[in-house]
Amino acid sequence: MSRIKVKIKEQDLTKIREICQAHNNEPGELINVLQQTQEHFGYLPAEIQEAVAQELGLPVAKVYGVVTFYSFFTMIPQGRYPISICTGTACYVRGADNVLQEFKRQLGIAVGETSEDGKFSLNCLRCVGACGLAPVVLVGDKTYGRVAPDGVKDILAEYQDKE
Amino acid sequence: MENVKLTIDNKQVEVPKGTTIYKAAKQVGIDIPVLCYMNLEDIGIENKPGGCRVCSVEVEGRKNLAPACATEVFDGMDVKTHTMRVINARRTVVEFILSDHPKDCLTCKKSGNCELQDLAVRLGIREIPGQEYAEMSTYKTDYSPSIVRELDKCIMCRRCESMCNDFQTVGALNAFNRGFDAAVAPAFEMDLQYSPCTYCGQCVAVCPTGALTEVDHSRDLIDAISDPNTTVVAQTAPAVRAALGEEFGQEPGTLVTGKMVSALRRLGFDYVFDTDFAADLTIMEEGTELLDRLKRHLDGDQDVKLPMLTSCCPAWVRFIEHHFPDMKDIPSSARSPQQMFGSIAKTYFADKIETKRENMVVVSIMPCLAKKYESQREEFSVEGNPDVDFSVSTRELAHLIREANFNLMDMPEEDFDRPMGESTGAGVIFGTTGGVIEAATRTAYEMHTGGNLDGNIDFEQLRGFEGIRKATVDFNGTPINIGIAHGLGNARKLLEAIRSGESEFHAIEIMACPGGCIGGGGQPLHHNDTTILKARQKAIYEEDKNKPIRKSHENPEIQTLYKEFLGEAMGEKAHELLHTNYFDISRKIEIS
């Protein structure tokens, strides 16, 4: 029998310690800690969750439970241009699903995945509070309203030459 | 405390403020059906996520139905538990749960003992509307050395999570994902064997369905018995005899020792021995070790580790290896009775009957699921041949007895074989919380003082059911402080006190399960009735009282074993065969 070893980069562990300490290593602050950790790393891979669990004195199963419960958290690295398609009620009835299918077709990835070149990731969210513009698509911080399936190509083209 | 008055099904009830509808109804004899709800009153664990909604009732003036398990009563409340609306809702809820549940009841391990199946029977569910369109969640099945997880059968009651996190503080299991993807699992859905699971089996003990069950070794056992060239030796743990009767309709607390022995003999075991014999042997080794540590401590040795912790419980051992690896030197190095038995059976006894260890199969009948794992630990084998080949649970033995078409209660009373079937009352009480330390005290007291306890053998101050107990026993002028914990959450509290230097104990007994082995994960299911555990405890003390010899060091076969074979307690041979050491298996975060 031997120990189970989890490898992590020193600067990553230092950053996690810094975030946890800012919350007094309080187990009840788990969600806030995870939010800031994801903000820094872009996603929450297993070793990062292990380190958060250790710092807050929580079972890692609990951390994993929270990460998988909230759709905001992700264990997959996001693309440099994360695409979010609103599938809330208003957007849905105005054809968000067709828009989503078109993004999937053009990018060749499923919801929750990231394109091979790391440029785009695809996710759904529920209502961004811009129902008047339904269906709504977000790319990073930029909002696109009244998106139709045939407009998907143009949106992606905007990022063609960007790194 | 302030009381509130309410009406349930037109019956007046008065209960303390804060009581739930479910409990208030129970008080007037109304048994509201529940599924996810679990209340283990004697150990202070209540699971009421209000998730399944089977306990829905109608509350006058409230628009939606209320979950009775999680809704507190208020003054003037008017509750109806069997209106058409309630009956329809309850039925729909169960139909929905069943629509996402495998329909392999005929061959499911939990068949006949499943709370979901019982509920379907109680509500007379004969079809599941819309089954052909229903989404079904699927997961891989996970086999660990002790526990099988079939998550297809998980209904998200989260009882296992309550036991694993709140009672045991092990933290191996947690709910993850949402909707159809939701289930309870270790982090990253890793297999249980890589998680901090201790195999205590308390998740299995409370699982209402077939999602969590034991690894079944009964077929291996039948193969061994069927092989004419194999000598099959049984050892039965003390807690089994106090619970096996329940599987055959007996009242909890019915002792079936003699009937169990004859059933095992008729099943085809060549020798039916008693783990209690090995418990007496454990006391010889552990008691000697305790006295040795105490003597060195009193002589001013600063390096001696005190308090000494018992080491009989494999779930507890795995807990310290996972969660307190810095303290792995404080448990006694004595192996557990199961392993001492195996070790002696395959040496001393094998020599006596002129058999090679390869031709002998040692089977343990245990109230425990962690014993399955313990028997597979590498250090407990010689050149790949394990000291204990299989460990089967009380439940598995009951299945075997039924399969063989025996009625346990019609069996004649028979005695264990000799030499390894001779045991004392001290060996018997190993099955309950407080028992190991009481057995050790009986022997250590007499060894230390050279006196005789005579009639003062019942150390009542060590007995009971509270999670943590403390007592001081006077060893002829030397006060010995003893601590007892059952449940790993309680053990954790004692360990943290030791770590911070606040502990004044000389010896501590720890058992992982509620009530000790009598509440083990392999016992007949208590279905949330913890009074059953107390009845088993009573039976254990009764068996002790009825034994002609009640101190381990007075067991004549143990005396012979030392004389003929082992030599001194804690001597060279004893060290090789009866002691062990512990490992650090904690998760470690390393810089890459």
Contacts between the chains, C-beta under 8 A, distances in Angstrom:
chain1	res1	chain2	res2	distance
A	1	B	321	7.7
A	1	B	377	7.6
A	1	B	378	7.4
A	1	B	583	4.9
A	1	B	585	5.2
A	2	B	583	7.6
A	2	B	585	6.9
A	3	B	584	5.9
A	3	B	585	5.9
A	3	B	586	6.0
A	3	B	587	7.0
A	3	B	588	4.9
A	4	B	194	6.2
A	4	B	585	7.5
A	4	B	586	8.0
A	4	B	587	4.9
A	4	B	588	7.1
A	5	B	587	7.8
A	5	B	588	5.2
A	5	B	590	5.3
A	6	B	587	6.3
A	6	B	588	6.9
A	6	B	589	4.9
A	6	B	590	6.8
A	7	B	590	5.5
A	7	B	591	7.6
A	7	B	592	3.8
A	8	B	589	5.9
A	8	B	590	7.3
A	8	B	591	6.7
A	8	B	592	6.2
A	9	B	591	7.2
A	9	B	592	5.9
A	10	B	591	4.7
A	13	B	589	7.1
A	13	B	591	6.8
A	46	B	187	7.7
A	46	B	188	5.3
A	47	B	589	7.7
A	49	B	187	7.2
A	49	B	188	7.9
A	50	B	187	7.9
A	50	B	587	7.0
A	50	B	589	5.9
A	51	B	589	5.8
A	53	B	187	7.9
A	54	B	589	5.7
A	58	B	171	7.5
A	59	B	165	7.0
A	59	B	170	7.8
A	59	B	171	2.5
A	59	B	172	7.3
A	59	B	174	6.8
A	59	B	187	7.4
A	59	B	196	7.2
A	60	B	171	7.8
A	60	B	187	4.1
A	60	B	188	7.9
A	60	B	587	7.5
A	61	B	171	5.8
A	61	B	172	6.2
A	61	B	173	6.2
A	61	B	174	3.8
A	61	B	176	7.9
A	61	B	185	7.5
A	61	B	186	5.3
A	61	B	187	4.3
A	61	B	195	7.1
A	62	B	165	7.5
A	62	B	171	6.5
A	62	B	174	5.0
A	63	B	187	7.1
A	64	B	174	6.7
A	64	B	176	5.8
A	64	B	187	4.2
A	64	B	188	5.8
A	65	B	174	3.9
A	65	B	175	5.4
A	65	B	176	4.9
A	68	B	176	4.3
A	68	B	177	4.7
A	68	B	178	7.7
A	69	B	175	7.6
A	69	B	176	7.2
A	69	B	177	7.1
A	69	B	178	6.0
